[in-house]
Amino acid sequence: MFTDNQIFAAPLAGITDKPFRKILRKFSPDISMVTEMISCHSLTGQHKNCLRNFDDYSDEGEIGAQIFGAKPELMAQAAKILESQGAKWIDINMGCPVPKVATKAGAGAWLMRDHALAGRIISTVVAAVKIPVSIKTRLGWDDSHKDWEKLIHIAGDAGAKFAVLHGRTRAQGYSGQSALEQKPSGLIPVIGNGDIKSVEDVSKIESLGYDGVMIGRALLGKPWLLRQLTGKNTESIDIKSLVLEHLDLVLDYYGISAGVPLFRKHAAWYSAGIKNSSEFRIKVNQITEITELKTVISEFFNCFGDI
Ligand SMILES: Cc1cc2nc3c(=O)[nH]c(=O)nc-3n(C[C@H](O)[C@H](O)[C@H](O)COP(=O)(O)O)c2cc1C
């Protein structure tokens, strides 16, 4: 069974922000996490409207800061900033399929097509920081180009300490099933990712020879899941207090006017599978006032969780 330091919470843009990471750590203080992806342009330009550019990671335990971009020097500068903010390692995004990142900016998944540039980015970032560097990638650009093994070899040669592999191609986006094959020998450590939801899924990745697992969407509305996946018991959890605590963290971080609409998706995920959740979601989506939101949440979650 994997230990805590082999279990990772995945980067999820717009979701795994500082408030959500704090909630995840309540249940799993020692697991590793990766921030949402951060643009090297936005970070080095110190864009004021992007709060995560200014996060302090020194109070966060094991945390990798993920950057994306196509210019080695800017990526290195961004990595240095994040190192000085307390990131424990730098993760380079080489899998994001969104056209704005991959085809327009030549970053993210595009680097699976341009291995020479990928290698230059990795070695420039490695030379710029003292902390470890990793990459996060996919099986390949499309079904005809599943050359992840080659990219991970290049990453290792350029100084990356490990890689995360999502078992889909760029062309698949998030459709179909994630399908990881047996990890070949001779590679740097590889963390398996994609559709992992249960202890059985974790064991399957372990039996394929991977060095750890990374979990993303299964954590939505279930921040205690990582703890269960490491084989630890979770005592009964007061979901109402948990949701209200998460809301307060979001309001502290973003302020009320941005925080209330931003929390709606979390409220919906927490309510999934509970009786009358669709009525709850409709109500929450209309509320803009904080006292009313807290009242509706308290009334709906006025029960103890069954986890
Ligand atoms: C809403 C959303 C946002 C994501 N944001 C990022 C990101 O910022 N960086 C990244 O490397 N991957 C990102 N991913 C991909 C996930 O980290 C992960 O690789 C993918 O969801 C598969 O894992 P899962 O099935 O456990 O969710 C995102 C995925 C989703 C659904």
The ligand as a Gaussian input file, in Angstrom:
#p B3LYP/6-31G(d) Opt

LIG

0 1
 C      -11.440000      21.232000     -13.845000
 C      -10.081000      20.637000     -14.067000
 C       -8.967000      21.445000     -13.931000
 C       -7.681000      20.900000     -14.142000
 N       -6.598000      21.704000     -13.975000
 C       -5.352000      21.179000     -14.134000
 C       -4.200000      21.984000     -13.920000
 O       -4.272000      23.160000     -13.551000
 N       -2.982000      21.394000     -14.139000
 C       -2.853000      20.087000     -14.543000
 O       -1.741000      19.591000     -14.717000
 N       -3.936000      19.308000     -14.717000
 C       -5.162000      19.827000     -14.520000
 N       -6.254000      19.023000     -14.659000
 C       -6.057000      17.572000     -14.888000
 C       -6.058000      16.826000     -13.540000
 O       -4.978000      17.235000     -12.737000
 C       -5.990000      15.308000     -13.744000
 O       -4.839000      14.998000     -14.472000
 C       -7.210000      14.761000     -14.481000
 O       -8.403000      15.336000     -13.988000
 C       -7.298000      13.233000     -14.351000
 O       -7.303000      12.844000     -13.006000
 P       -8.678000      12.515000     -12.201000
 O       -9.454000      11.527000     -13.042000
 O       -8.242000      11.969000     -10.889000
 O       -9.443000      13.812000     -12.086000
 C       -7.533000      19.540000     -14.500000
 C       -8.672000      18.739000     -14.644000
 C       -9.931000      19.276000     -14.443000
 C      -11.128000      18.378000     -14.596000

